[in-house]
């Protein structure tokens, strides 16, 4: 692409494209539908579909698909061609409004969590008019929701859209009560920073564990890792730079503002960050981004690893979710203002967030979790599994001053303090008023909250659905306290009282220290903050009465849909772990034990040849290998028996807990045996790529 910016958005049927190609009444009808102020009638849908088809065919497109996001965590599509026969048997390109709005993929093979029987195949996709249609690999992709025959959500998009609607209603309600009557709706602004690893494709293909599970199930540390801090923000390798160039060009053509790229902390690790966009679109674009990363890597002889922990002993990968709430006239509600009234609103929304997070910490932890993230959360590279909020000393000082009437415990720190009098009003609050805390799972960073726990491989739909839901409930409760007050000044005074009460009740969630420290684990326990160790344990929260009430009262999930989600997540954990265990067993039998045996035979032959004069090294290595073979075989046998016993459990939840607490330690025992062998193994016998090969091959 010689002029990449000239092609920006060229593969998106954007609003500008619709303005140019649609009659004005049709375009305005679509705009009302997007604003939730109307619905598309059949003639309008037909007109949009016709324009969309002509635009796509001008770009060489022959097929269309309803692009949806089933509860597998990825995306799905079924391609249909535009071409159809006429009554005379002649080919014609046809794409109607009905085809655009509704599709019927087979739903029987997608996870439903018990919402439907396997033999019940009907599922429907419906066009999501709020996310732009785009072209990928010569296919017109129409973002859609995916529901069952009875209307239950079988995807992550429909609940996300419902949660955005619930949040919009609640946030608009509070903003109006605080004096800004012109605001009609709100949306979320989301920026998703995507971390990933790249390794040489040939090395990837030589590792069954990477191909089957996305991570290395064993591997001894390389002589060098990340201890020199020389990879972070270092010069991007030429091979990677070419890959990144093509990724950027593909993203730009799809209207995705890929903005920042750099080396991450671990060797072979990189990050891509886009410009923020509305929440639903940001989630869709991130799914496309992950697909482009994987496919472009393959074209460059590379493999893109999105697993949260592909390599033991070095940093894993996350997907930092930068979250803010924005009004329809562009006001960021987490952004400090220049007037006392604006700052009261700012404090109300910050306090609403504090209350929301402290009320639902386990739900929030669960929303950012997956099987792979168990290897990352709580390690010395990622946020702990304990939920806390970092505000920075400046904002904390304002809140504690409001609450107590005097300066907070941050007094004496180097950061400047707020000139704040809770009686006369609030002073100007500058941006970048605090340092950043990279050990915090949820951190305020000037005009947004950064939710840093989300796993790199995950869809960002559910984390944002949860953030929207808990914020909607918190804001609705605040609005309920403000309604009925006659004068605006009294409303604002009451708002400050509400903030004081929130800080009094929820200050335990605020923590500005080192989230990696053991001291924090003890302090969090003293504060009563939950520390859920595993993903499988966290899914139980979906059955908690307060969580069921949260989602059902806001019409985001029904009770049946929540049960289905829990069932799907529990079953997925069981299946993912089963794949890992079977892969580890196979590699041990086919790769590791044969290599150990061949190497033992080599040294045993040398020992016999040398007789009594055999060097100590040969004697020692022979004994080491003999002992390791026995130890590895015994560990392999124990893993097989442990897995067989756990898999016979009564249900996926209890089986999953047995896997985490009983089988995973057996996997670690086997890994330690294999890693011990790798340390002494000769490349003559041990053929699997080592960490130093994979991490430093670029």
C-alpha positions in Angstrom: 0.0 0.0 0.0 1.9 3.1 -1.2 -0.5 5.6 0.3 -2.1 3.8 3.3 -4.1 6.7 4.7 -5.8 7.2 1.4 -7.3 3.8 1.7 -8.3 4.2 5.4 -11.8 2.8 5.8 -12.0 1.7 2.2 -13.4 -1.7 3.3 -16.1 -0.3 5.6 -19.6 0.5 4.6 -19.3 3.6 6.7 -21.8 6.3 7.6 -20.1 8.6 4.9 -20.6 5.8 2.4 -24.3 5.5 3.4 -24.7 9.3 3.1 -23.3 9.2 -0.4 -25.2 6.1 -1.7 -28.6 6.3 0.1 -31.5 8.6 -0.6 -31.8 11.1 2.3 -35.1 9.6 3.7 -33.5 6.1 3.8 -30.3 7.4 5.5 -32.3 9.3 8.1 -34.4 6.3 8.8 -31.2 4.3 9.4 -29.9 7.0 11.7 -33.1 6.9 13.8 -32.7 3.1 14.1 -29.2 3.5 15.3 -30.4 6.1 17.9 -33.0 3.6 19.0 -35.7 6.0 17.9 -37.3 3.8 15.2 -37.2 0.5 13.3 -36.3 -0.3 9.7 -39.3 -1.1 7.5 -38.9 -3.6 4.6 -38.5 -1.0 1.8 -35.9 0.9 3.8 -34.0 -2.3 4.5 -34.2 -3.3 0.8 -32.8 0.1 -0.2 -29.8 -0.2 2.2 -29.2 -3.8 1.1 -29.1 -2.8 -2.5 -26.6 0.0 -1.9 -24.5 -2.3 0.2 -24.4 -5.0 -2.4 -23.4 -2.6 -5.2 -20.7 -1.1 -3.0 -19.4 -4.6 -2.1 -19.5 -5.9 -5.7 -17.5 -2.9 -6.9 -14.8 -4.1 -4.7 -14.9 -7.7 -6.0 -17.0 -9.2 -3.3 -19.1 -12.2 -4.3 -20.3 -13.5 -0.9 -21.8 -12.1 2.3 -22.0 -13.5 5.8 -23.7 -12.7 9.1 -20.6 -12.3 11.3 -21.4 -13.2 14.9 -19.8 -14.0 18.2 -21.0 -17.3 19.7 -20.1 -18.2 23.3 -16.9 -19.9 22.2 -15.0 -16.6 22.7 -14.3 -16.2 19.0 -16.3 -15.4 15.9 -18.3 -17.4 13.4 -19.5 -17.0 9.8 -21.4 -18.8 7.1 -20.8 -17.5 3.6 -23.6 -17.1 1.0 -23.1 -15.9 -2.5 -25.0 -13.0 -4.0 -25.7 -15.1 -7.1 -29.1 -16.7 -7.6 -30.9 -18.1 -10.6 -33.8 -16.3 -12.2 -37.0 -18.0 -13.3 -35.4 -18.6 -16.6 -32.3 -20.1 -15.1 -30.0 -17.1 -15.6 -27.7 -15.9 -12.9 -28.5 -12.7 -11.1 -26.9 -11.0 -8.1 -29.4 -10.5 -5.3 -29.3 -9.2 -1.8 -32.5 -8.2 -0.1 -33.3 -6.4 3.0 -34.5 -9.6 4.6 -31.1 -11.2 3.8 -29.4 -8.2 5.4 -31.4 -8.2 8.6 -31.9 -11.8 9.4 -30.0 -15.1 8.9 -30.4 -18.6 10.1 -27.2 -20.5 10.8 -27.3 -24.0 12.3 -27.3 -23.4 16.1 -27.1 -27.0 17.2 -23.3 -27.2 17.3 -22.6 -23.9 19.2 -22.5 -23.8 23.0 -25.9 -23.2 24.5 -25.4 -24.3 28.1 -28.6 -26.3 28.1 -30.8 -23.6 26.6 -31.7 -26.0 23.7 -31.3 -29.6 22.9 -28.7 -30.8 20.3 -31.4 -31.8 17.9 -32.9 -28.3 18.0 -31.0 -26.7 15.2 -32.6 -23.3 14.7 -30.7 -20.1 15.6 -31.1 -16.7 14.2 -28.7 -13.8 13.5 -30.0 -10.2 13.4 -28.1 -7.2 12.0 -26.5 -5.0 14.6 -27.1 -1.6 13.0 -24.7 0.1 15.5 -21.6 -1.7 14.2 -20.4 -1.0 10.6 -20.5 -3.6 7.9 -17.0 -4.4 6.5 -15.2 -6.6 3.9 -12.8 -9.3 4.9 -11.1 -11.5 2.4 -13.6 -10.6 -0.3 -16.6 -11.4 1.9 -19.1 -8.8 3.0 -19.3 -9.2 6.8 -22.5 -8.0 8.6 -22.1 -7.8 12.4 -25.0 -9.6 14.0 -26.4 -10.8 17.3 -27.1 -14.5 17.6 -30.2 -15.9 19.4 -32.0 -19.2 19.8 -35.4 -20.1 18.3 -37.0 -18.9 21.6 -35.0 -15.6 21.6 -32.4 -16.4 24.3 -28.9 -14.9 23.7 -26.4 -17.4 22.3 -23.7 -14.9 21.9 -21.8 -12.1 23.7 -23.0 -9.2 21.6 -26.7 -9.1 22.5 -26.0 -8.8 26.2 -23.4 -6.2 25.5 -25.9 -4.1 23.5 -28.5 -4.5 26.3 -26.0 -3.4 28.9 -25.0 -0.3 26.9 -28.7 0.6 26.7 -29.1 0.1 30.5 -26.0 2.2 31.2 -27.1 4.9 28.8 -30.4 5.2 30.6 -28.9 5.3 34.1 -26.0 7.7 33.2 -28.3 10.1 31.3 -30.7 10.1 34.3 -27.9 11.2 36.6 -26.5 13.8 34.2 -29.9 15.3 33.7 -30.6 15.5 37.5 -27.2 17.3 38.0 -28.4 20.1 35.6 -27.4 19.1 32.1 -30.8 18.6 30.5 -29.6 18.6 26.9 -28.0 15.1 27.2 -30.2 12.5 25.6 -28.0 9.4 25.8 -24.6 8.1 26.8 -22.3 5.4 25.4 -19.1 3.8 26.6 -15.7 4.7 25.0 -13.4 1.7 25.0 -9.7 1.3 24.1 -8.3 -2.3 24.0 -4.6 -2.7 24.2 -3.7 -6.0 22.7 -0.6 -7.9 23.8 0.8 -10.9 21.9 3.8 -13.1 21.2 5.5 -13.8 17.9 7.7 -16.8 17.2 9.0 -18.5 14.1 6.4 -20.6 12.4 8.7 -23.6 12.0 9.4 -23.7 15.7 5.7 -23.4 16.4 4.9 -26.3 14.2 7.5 -28.4 16.0 5.7 -28.0 19.3 2.4 -30.0 19.7 1.6 -28.1 22.8 1.6 -24.7 21.1 -0.6 -26.0 18.3 -3.1 -27.7 20.5 -3.2 -25.4 23.6 -1.6 -22.1 22.6 1.1 -22.5 25.4 4.1 -24.5 26.2 3.2 -27.2 28.7 6.9 -27.5 29.7 10.1 -25.8 29.0 13.2 -24.9 31.0 14.1 -21.2 31.3 16.4 -19.7 28.7 19.9 -18.5 29.9 18.5 -15.0 29.3 15.0 -13.9 29.8 13.7 -10.3 30.5 16.0 -9.5 33.4 18.0 -6.9 31.5 14.8 -5.0 30.5 16.3 -4.6 27.1 13.4 -5.7 25.0 10.8 -3.3 26.4 10.3 -0.4 23.9 13.5 -1.6 22.2 14.2 -1.4 18.5 11.5 -3.5 16.7 13.1 -6.4 14.7 13.0 -5.9 11.0 11.0 -9.1 10.4 8.5 -8.0 13.0 8.4 -4.5 11.6 7.3 -5.9 8.2 4.6 -7.9 9.9 3.4 -4.9 11.8 3.3 -2.8 8.6 1.0 -5.2 6.9 -1.2 -5.5 10.1 -1.5 -1.8 10.2 -2.5 -1.5 6.6 -5.1 -4.2 6.9 -6.6 -2.6 10.0 -6.6 0.9 8.5 -8.5 -0.3 5.5 -11.1 -1.6 7.9 -11.3 1.8 9.6 -9.5 0.6 12.7 -7.3 3.3 14.1 -4.2 1.2 14.9 -2.1 3.8 16.7 0.6 2.4 18.9 3.0 -0.6 18.5 6.0 -1.5 20.5 8.1 -4.3 22.1 6.6 -5.4 25.4 8.6 -6.6 28.4 9.1 -10.2 27.5 11.3 -11.3 24.6 9.2 -12.0 21.6 6.2 -10.0 23.1 4.6 -7.0 21.4 1.6 -4.7 21.9 -0.9 -3.0 19.6 -3.2 -0.3 20.8 -5.9 1.5 18.8 -7.6 4.8 19.2 -10.6 4.5 21.4 -14.1 4.0 19.9 -17.6 3.3 21.1 -17.8 0.1 23.2 -19.6 -2.2 20.8 -17.5 -1.2 17.8 -14.3 -1.5 19.9 -15.1 -5.1 20.8 -15.9 -6.0 17.2 -12.8 -4.4 16.0 -10.7 -6.2 18.6 -12.0 -9.6 17.3 -11.0 -8.6 13.8 -7.6 -7.4 15.1 -6.9 -10.8 16.7 -7.8 -12.5 13.5 -5.6 -10.2 11.4 -2.7 -10.7 13.8 -2.9 -14.5 13.5 -3.4 -14.6 9.7 -0.8 -12.0 8.9 1.8 -13.7 11.1 1.3 -16.9 9.1 2.0 -15.0 5.9 5.3 -13.8 7.3 6.4 -17.3 8.5 5.5 -16.4 12.1 3.0 -17.7 14.6 1.0 -15.2 16.7 0.4 -16.5 20.3 -2.5 -14.8 22.1 -2.5 -17.1 25.1 -2.2 -15.4 28.4 0.9 -17.4 29.4 2.7 -19.1 26.4 6.0 -19.3 28.3 6.6 -20.0 31.9 8.8 -17.6 33.9 8.3 -14.5 31.7 5.5 -12.0 31.4 2.2 -13.1 30.0 -0.2 -11.2 27.8 -3.3 -9.2 28.7 -5.9 -7.0 27.0 -6.1 -3.8 29.0 -9.6 -2.4 28.8 -9.7 1.4 29.0 -13.2 2.3 29.9 -15.1 5.7 30.1 -18.6 7.0 29.7 -19.3 9.7 27.1 -22.5 11.8 26.6 -24.1 12.2 23.1 -22.6 15.7 23.0 -19.1 14.4 23.6 -18.6 15.0 27.4 -16.4 12.4 29.1 -18.1 11.8 32.5 -14.8 10.5 34.0 -13.0 13.7 33.0 -12.5 16.4 35.6 -14.0 19.7 34.6 -13.2 23.4 35.0 -16.3 24.4 36.9 -17.5 23.3 40.4 -20.7 21.8 38.9 -18.7 19.7 36.4 -16.4 18.5 39.2 -19.4 17.5 41.3 -20.6 15.4 38.4 -17.1 14.0 38.0 -16.9 12.9 41.6 -20.4 11.4 41.5 -19.4 9.2 38.5 -16.1 8.2 40.1 -17.8 7.4 43.4 -20.5 5.4 41.4 -17.7 3.4 39.9 -16.1 2.8 43.3 -19.4 1.6 44.7 -20.0 -0.7 41.7 -16.6 -2.4 41.9 -16.7 -2.9 45.6 -20.2 -4.4 45.4 -19.3 -6.9 42.7 -15.6 -7.7 42.9 -15.9 -11.4 42.2 -18.2 -10.8 39.2 -15.6 -8.4 37.8 -12.8 -10.8 38.5 -14.7 -13.5 36.8 -15.5 -11.4 33.7 -11.8 -11.0 33.1 -11.0 -14.7 33.6 -10.4 -17.7 31.4 -8.5 -20.9 31.7 -5.3 -19.3 30.4 -5.6 -16.3 32.7 -5.1 -18.5 35.7 -1.4 -18.7 34.8 -1.2 -14.9 34.7 -3.4 -13.3 37.4 -1.5 -12.9 40.6 1.9 -13.4 39.1 4.6 -10.7 39.5 3.7 -9.2 36.1 0.0 -8.8 36.1 -2.7 -7.5 38.4 -3.5 -9.7 41.4 -6.7 -11.7 41.5 -7.8 -9.4 44.3 -9.9 -6.5 43.0 -8.9 -3.0 44.1 -9.0 0.5 42.6 -6.0 2.9 42.3 -7.1 6.5 42.0 -3.8 8.3 42.6 -3.1 10.4 45.7 -4.6 13.6 44.2 -8.1 12.2 43.6 -7.9 10.2 46.8 -7.1 13.4 48.7 -10.2 15.1 47.3 -12.4 12.1 48.2 -11.0 11.8 51.7 -11.2 15.5 52.2 -14.9 15.4 51.1 -15.5 12.5 53.4 -13.6 13.6 56.5 -13.2 17.3 56.0 -9.4 17.2 56.1 -6.5 15.8 54.0 -6.1 12.1 53.5 -3.4 9.7 54.5 -1.5 10.7 51.3 -0.3 13.8 53.1 3.5 14.1 52.7 3.7 12.3 49.4 5.4 14.0 46.5 2.3 14.4 44.3 0.6 17.8 44.7 -2.6 18.0 46.8 -6.0 19.3 46.0 -6.9 22.8 47.1 -10.3 21.6 48.2 -13.0 23.0 50.5 -16.1 20.7 50.6 -18.2 23.7 51.8 -17.4 26.3 49.1 -17.0 23.8 46.3 -14.4 22.0 44.2 -11.3 23.5 42.6 -10.0 22.7 39.2 -8.7 19.2 38.9 -5.9 18.8 36.4 -5.4 15.8 34.1 -2.4 13.5 34.8 -2.8 14.4 38.4 -1.1 11.2 39.6 1.5 8.6 38.7 0.3 5.3 37.2 0.2 2.0 39.2 0.8 -0.9 37.0 0.1 -3.4 39.8 -3.5 -2.3 40.2 -6.2 -4.4 38.5 -8.4 -1.3 38.1 -6.6 2.1 37.8 -7.9 5.6 37.2 -5.7 7.2 34.5 -6.9 10.8 34.1 -10.2 10.4 32.3 -10.9 6.7 32.3 -10.5 3.5 34.3 -8.1 0.9 33.0 -9.3 -2.6 33.7 -6.0 -4.4 33.4 -7.0 -8.0 34.3 -8.6 -9.1 31.0 -6.8 -12.0 29.3 -5.2 -11.4 25.9 -7.1 -14.2 24.1 -10.6 -13.2 25.5 -13.4 -11.4 23.9 -13.9 -8.0 25.6 -17.7 -8.3 25.4 -18.4 -9.8 28.8 -16.0 -7.6 30.8 -17.6 -4.5 29.3 -21.1 -6.0 29.8 -20.3 -6.4 33.5 -18.8 -2.9 33.8 -21.9 -1.4 32.2 -24.3 -3.4 34.4 -22.7 -2.7 37.7 -22.3 1.0 36.8 -26.0 1.2 35.7 -27.1 -0.2 39.0 -24.9 2.1 41.0 -26.0 5.2 39.0 -29.7 4.2 39.2 -29.4 4.0 43.0 -27.8 7.5 43.1 -30.5 8.9 40.8 -33.1 7.5 43.1 -31.7 9.5 46.0 -31.5 12.7 43.9 -34.9 12.6 42.3 -37.6 14.7 43.9 -35.2 17.4 45.1 -36.6 20.7 43.8 -33.6 23.0 43.5 -30.4 22.3 41.6 -28.1 23.6 44.3 -29.8 21.2 46.8 -29.3 18.4 44.2 -25.6 19.1 44.1 -25.3 19.3 47.8 -27.1 15.9 48.1 -24.8 14.5 45.4 -21.8 15.4 47.6 -23.5 13.7 50.6 -23.9 10.6 48.5 -20.2 10.7 47.6 -19.3 11.0 51.3 -21.5 8.0 52.1 -20.0 5.9 49.3 -16.4 6.7 50.4 -17.4 5.8 54.0 -18.9 2.4 52.9 -16.6 1.4 50.1 -13.2 2.9 50.9 -11.8 -0.6 51.5 -11.5 -1.1 47.7 -9.1 1.9 47.3 -5.4 0.9 47.4 -2.4 2.8 46.0 0.4 0.5 47.0 2.2 -2.5 45.5 -0.4 -5.0 44.4 2.2 -7.7 43.9 3.3 -7.7 47.5 2.5 -10.4 50.1 1.7 -7.5 52.5 -1.2 -6.5 50.2 -2.6 -10.1 50.2 -2.7 -9.9 54.0 -4.1 -6.4 54.1 -6.8 -7.3 51.5 -7.9 -10.2 53.7 -8.0 -7.8 56.7 -10.2 -5.5 54.7 -12.5 -8.3 53.7 -11.7 -8.2 50.0 -12.2 -11.6 48.2 -9.3 -13.4 46.7 -10.7 -16.0 44.4 -7.7 -18.1 43.3 -9.0 -19.8 40.1 -11.2 -19.0 37.1 -13.4 -22.2 37.7 -14.2 -21.0 41.3 -15.1 -17.5 40.1 -17.9 -18.8 37.7 -20.0 -19.7 40.8 -20.8 -16.0 41.2 -23.1 -16.2 38.2 -25.6 -18.0 40.4 -25.3 -15.6 43.3 -28.8 -14.0 44.0 -27.4 -10.4 43.9 -25.8 -11.1 40.5 -29.0 -12.7 39.1 -31.0 -9.7 40.3 -28.4 -7.3 38.8 -28.7 -8.7 35.3 -32.4 -9.6 35.3 -33.5 -6.3 36.7 -31.6 -4.5 34.0 -32.9 -6.9 31.3 -29.4 -7.9 30.2 -29.6 -11.6 31.0 -32.5 -13.8 32.1 -31.9 -16.4 34.9 -31.9 -19.1 32.2 -29.2 -17.3 30.2 -27.0 -16.8 33.3 -27.3 -20.5 34.1 -26.4 -21.3 30.5 -23.4 -19.0 30.7 -22.2 -20.7 33.8 -22.6 -24.2 32.3 -20.7 -23.2 29.2 -17.8 -21.7 31.1 -17.5 -24.7 33.4 -17.7 -27.2 30.5 -15.1 -25.1 28.6 -12.7 -25.2 31.5 -13.1 -29.0 31.7 -12.5 -29.4 27.9 -9.6 -27.0 27.7 -7.8 -28.7 30.6 -8.6 -32.1 29.1 -6.8 -31.0 25.9 -3.8 -29.8 27.9 -3.5 -33.0 29.9 -3.9 -35.3 26.8 -1.3 -33.1 24.9 1.1 -33.3 27.8 0.7 -37.1 28.0 1.2 -37.5 24.3 4.3 -35.3 24.1 5.8 -37.1 27.1 5.3 -40.5 25.6 6.3 -39.6 22.0 8.9 -36.9 22.4 10.4 -36.7 25.9 10.7 -40.3 27.2 12.1 -41.6 23.8 14.7 -38.8 23.9 15.6 -39.6 27.5 15.9 -43.3 26.7 18.1 -42.7 23.6 20.3 -40.4 25.6 20.6 -42.8 28.5 21.5 -45.6 26.0 24.3 -43.3 24.6 25.8 -42.7 28.1 25.3 -46.3 29.2 27.2 -47.5 26.1 30.0 -45.0 26.9 30.0 -46.1 30.5 30.3 -49.8 29.6 33.0 -49.0 27.1 35.1 -47.1 29.7 34.6 -49.7 32.4 36.2 -48.8 35.7 38.0 -45.8 34.1 34.7 -44.1 33.1 34.8 -40.3 33.8 32.7 -39.0 36.7 30.7 -36.9 34.2 29.5 -40.0 32.3 28.7 -41.9 35.6 26.8 -38.9 36.9 24.8 -38.3 33.7 23.9 -41.9 33.4 22.6 -42.0 36.9 20.7 -38.7 36.4 19.0 -39.9 33.3 18.0 -43.2 34.8 16.5 -41.5 37.8 14.7 -38.9 35.6 13.2 -41.6 33.4 11.7 -43.3 36.4 10.5 -40.0 37.9 9.0 -38.8 34.6 7.2 -42.1 34.0 5.8 -42.2 37.6 4.7 -38.5 37.2 3.0 -39.4 33.9 1.2 -42.3 35.4 0.1 -40.2 38.4 -1.3 -37.6 36.0 -3.2 -40.1 34.0 -4.8 -41.6 37.2 -5.5 -38.2 38.6 -7.2 -37.0 35.5 -9.3 -40.2 35.2 -10.5 -39.8 38.8 -11.3 -36.0 38.4 -13.1 -36.5 35.1 -15.5 -38.9 36.8 -16.8 -36.1 38.9 -20.6 -35.5 39.3 -20.6 -32.1 37.4 -18.3 -29.8 35.6 -18.0 -27.3 38.5 -16.8 -29.9 41.0 -14.7 -31.6 38.4 -13.2 -28.3 37.5 -12.2 -27.6 41.1 -10.7 -31.1 41.4 -8.7 -30.4 38.2 -7.4 -27.1 39.5 -6.5 -28.3 43.0 -5.6 -31.9 42.4 -4.7 -32.4 38.7 -2.9 -29.2 38.0 -0.3 -29.9 40.7 0.3 -33.3 39.0 0.9 -31.5 35.7 3.4 -29.3 37.5 5.1 -32.4 38.9 5.5 -33.8 35.4 6.6 -30.5 34.0 9.4 -30.2 36.6 10.7 -33.7 35.6 10.7 -32.7 31.9 12.2 -29.3 32.6 15.0 -31.0 34.7 15.8 -33.1 31.7 15.8 -30.1 29.3 18.5 -28.5 31.4 20.9 -31.4 30.8 19.5 -32.8 27.4 21.7 -32.9 24.4 20.3 -31.4 21.2 21.4 -34.7 19.5 18.6 -36.5 21.3 16.1 -33.8 22.4 14.5 -32.4 19.3 11.8 -30.0 20.7 12.5 -26.3 20.3 13.7 -24.8 23.6 12.8 -21.5 25.1 15.9 -19.8 23.8 15.1 -21.0 20.3 11.5 -19.7 20.3 12.0 -16.4 22.2 15.1 -15.2 20.5 14.6 -16.4 16.9 13.3 -13.1 15.5 
